[in-house]
Amino acid sequence: MNLAFAQPWGLLLGLFAIIPLIKSGQKPISYSSLVLLPEDRLSFWLDLALRILASLTALLIVLGMAGPYLKEQWVDKIGSGAHIVLLVDRSSSMNENFSGTYLGGTSSESKSAIASRLLAEFVERRKQDLFAVVTFSAAPIYVLPLTQDHEAVRSAILALGGRGHGITNIAPGLAMALEHFSGKPVTGSRIVLLVSDGAARMEPEIAESLRQIFHDEQAALYWIYLRNPKGGKLTEAPKNANESTSPEYYLHQYFESLGIPYQAFEADNPKALQDAIAIVESLENRPLVYQEKLPRQDLSGRCYGAALICLLVLLAFQTLEVKAWNL
Amino acid sequence: MKIIRALVMNRPINLGWRVYSVSLAALLLAACIFKPTLTMNRPVFRYLLVIDITQSMNANDYQQEGFPTDRLGFVKASIRQALEYLPCGSEVGLGLFTTRNSQVLFEPLEICEHFPLIADVLEHIDWRMAWAADSHIARGLFTGLREAAVRGKDTRLVFFTDGQQFPPESDPPPFDGQPGAMAGIVVGVGGAQAVPIPRLDKENRPIGFWEYVDLRDYLPPSAIPTDGSRLYLTRLDEANLNHLATITGLNYHRLEKPEDLTLALLAKDLASEHRIAVDIRWTLALMALLLLLLTRFNPLKRKIPFLI
């Protein structure tokens, strides 16, 4: 049922609507003998109608006071958009700027602050997308489930600008990000947008199970790698490479081997990060079934309006009332 | 008709009080259509709730019908209950504390509009989200206060912890902020009786309890008992939390019953006044209703002679 009342208890006042049915309130007028008066059916019906009208007026007023409203409704719409899990690094290195200088907890130039600002703008432009937020350092943190409540998403993204702590451990973060898709129908493209400034070695078993989950959930992966300009590139194999000295290169290799839609963006300055987000945005515009919220609709005004109309009719009849046989 | 006749015949208009009463009711209802509001000051709250997720919070020392026995679970359930009683317009943000830091998950959100989401995130808070395992309570509280301060002066910090310092610290750090600059509550979680700390694996399955043997590398030799007790125990360190509350200028509340937490969060001294427009249509409508009903009783009723 879509109809609800803000103050349902107010409906109890509706019992008062019986009063106008029983009492007309008209001033009785003496007459020498009622028996002499002929029975007037029209008067009888008119009296009954006016009583019912008065009762109806009372009911409508009470109904208005109870605050009836149509609940907010979700309407299915088809547009272009995606289900996006933002998987954001909150390790302590994110407090640094792109060249690796630590800037203090509240700096607006730190990687986390810039990422937070740009992601907030990104979300702002993607009205139809559903977003979830997972942050990770040593362990993943469930910040928000997939939701269309963009105000909440914004509040979570703004909080990302704060100070991060701990090391970078991507695998459990990826697992938690993918969990957001599990058990839900695939109604549009699914994306994990990983924003991190580093990587870590992944255990082979975990790597294998993640590969399986990526396929099961039909998710795409975009990795925005916030690179120190002096750091290694994802695409160039470093000399004497091994997984502990250049985990980013190996993680990139692993992601490419997953056989899922994957793209990496290296950003070593705020502008590059902005461009990377713009590209992700242009890629993900496939048809999507999304829901739009129609806000709740207050109906008490209509009740009062209807009551007013009834009351005016009553008023008109009341001015016609005879108070004495001679005016 | 009577009015016209009165006008035509130049007589005084006497419509009777019933007509005036109903006219007034009609005016009141007509006013309702324009949605009149009254600006009023209402108490609302803006909270940053920071929850200790270190492992001592897994200790089981609550016994209350329908609530989890572990400290973290009890805290979550108590907050969940309290949220339902906060007035609309209040805002709540959630944060986690472990090691030395408080980290905010999301900025304070209006609770009525975002309730399901806030409840969902609260439900998912888990000790496994900790980015490290130590717990330096004082530092965590101080960073919590800083995080709250960044979010505006009317943001109140509510810091849930059992006060279990790990590793023990002989010299607690001094508070370098201004006592009382930020308001809020330190909520003491746990019981006065020392209980063991469950060890859980990554899937949250119990694998015994923490013992001194496991922790000897982190504990100073003086902290290791010589009487042969094996289990590393935890209890609510109320003395320390009271002290921290005093030096920072926060209230202290011991979490025993969820209802008490609700009351503590509704405390007047933590509220801030927000001007909001209150819908007054119902008061006008109620007056209209009474005026209408009034006309149905005739106070001038006389005994009528010759009534059959």
Interface residues (C-beta under 8 A of the other chain):
Chain A: Q7 G10 L13 F16 I19 P20 K23 S24 G25 Q26 K27 P28 S30 Y31 S32 S33 L34 V35 A54 T57 A58 I61 V62 G64 M65 G67 R90 G105 T106 T135 S137 A138 A139 P140 I141 Y142 V143 L144 P145 T147 D149 E151 A152 S155 A156 L158 A159 G162 R163 G164 H165 G166 I167 S300 G301 Y304 G305 A307 L308 L311 L312 L314 L315 Q318 T319 L320 E321 K323 L327
Chain B: M1 K2 I3 R5 R11 L15 G16 R18 V19 V22 S23 A25 A26 L29 A30 C32 I33 K35 G93 L96 T99 N101 Q103 V104 L105 F106 E107 P108 L109 E113 H114 L117 D120 V121 H124 I125 D126 R128 M129 A130 W131 A132 R146 E147 V150 R281 W282 A285 L286 A288 L289 L292 L293 T295 R296 F297 N298 L300 K301 R302 I304 P305 F306 L307 I308
